[in-house]
Amino acid sequence: MLLHTSIASLLVAMIASVFSFGGLATQSSDIAHLVFFVFFVMGSVTFFIDTVKNA
């Protein structure tokens, strides 16, 4: 779900930049970066916990 939200925000940013909506493109890009970072951290923590649990 987080990755889907990140990709959707990135697509909105790309479309907004094509139509020269700079402010909207910047905000959508920032949201995409933030959500992807949260997704990456949660995925890494889950992987680490699973690795420790199964060891």
matplotlib code that plots the C-alpha trace (Angstrom):
import matplotlib.pyplot as plt

x = [0.0, 2.8, 4.6, 1.4, 0.9, 4.5, 4.2, 0.9, 2.4, 5.4, 3.0, 1.1, 4.4, 5.5, 2.1, 2.2, 5.7, 4.6, 1.9, 4.2, 2.5, 5.8, 4.3, 2.2, 5.0, 7.3, 4.8, 3.9, 7.6, 8.2, 5.3, 6.6, 10.1, 8.7, 6.3, 9.0, 11.4, 8.9, 8.2, 11.9, 12.5, 9.5, 10.6, 14.1, 12.9, 10.6, 13.4, 15.8, 13.2, 12.3, 16.0, 16.7, 13.6, 14.4, 18.1]
y = [0.0, 2.4, 1.6, 2.2, 5.6, 6.5, 5.6, 7.4, 10.6, 10.3, 10.0, 13.1, 15.0, 13.9, 14.9, 18.2, 19.0, 18.4, 20.9, 23.4, 23.2, 23.7, 23.9, 20.8, 18.9, 19.7, 18.8, 15.5, 14.7, 15.4, 13.1, 10.4, 10.6, 10.5, 7.6, 5.6, 6.2, 5.0, 2.0, 1.3, 1.6, -0.6, -3.2, -3.2, -3.5, -6.4, -8.2, -7.7, -9.0, -12.0, -12.8, -12.6, -14.6, -17.4, -17.6]
z = [0.0, 0.8, -2.4, -4.4, -2.7, -3.4, -7.1, -7.4, -5.9, -8.2, -11.2, -10.1, -9.8, -13.3, -14.8, -12.9, -14.1, -17.7, -17.4, -15.6, -12.2, -10.3, -6.8, -7.1, -8.7, -5.9, -3.2, -4.9, -5.4, -1.7, -0.7, -3.0, -1.4, 2.1, 1.6, -0.2, 2.6, 5.1, 3.0, 2.7, 6.5, 7.4, 4.8, 6.2, 9.8, 8.9, 7.0, 10.0, 12.5, 10.3, 9.9, 13.7, 14.5, 12.1, 13.1]

ax = plt.figure().add_subplot(projection="3d")
ax.plot(x, y, z, "-o")
ax.set_aspect("equal")
plt.show()
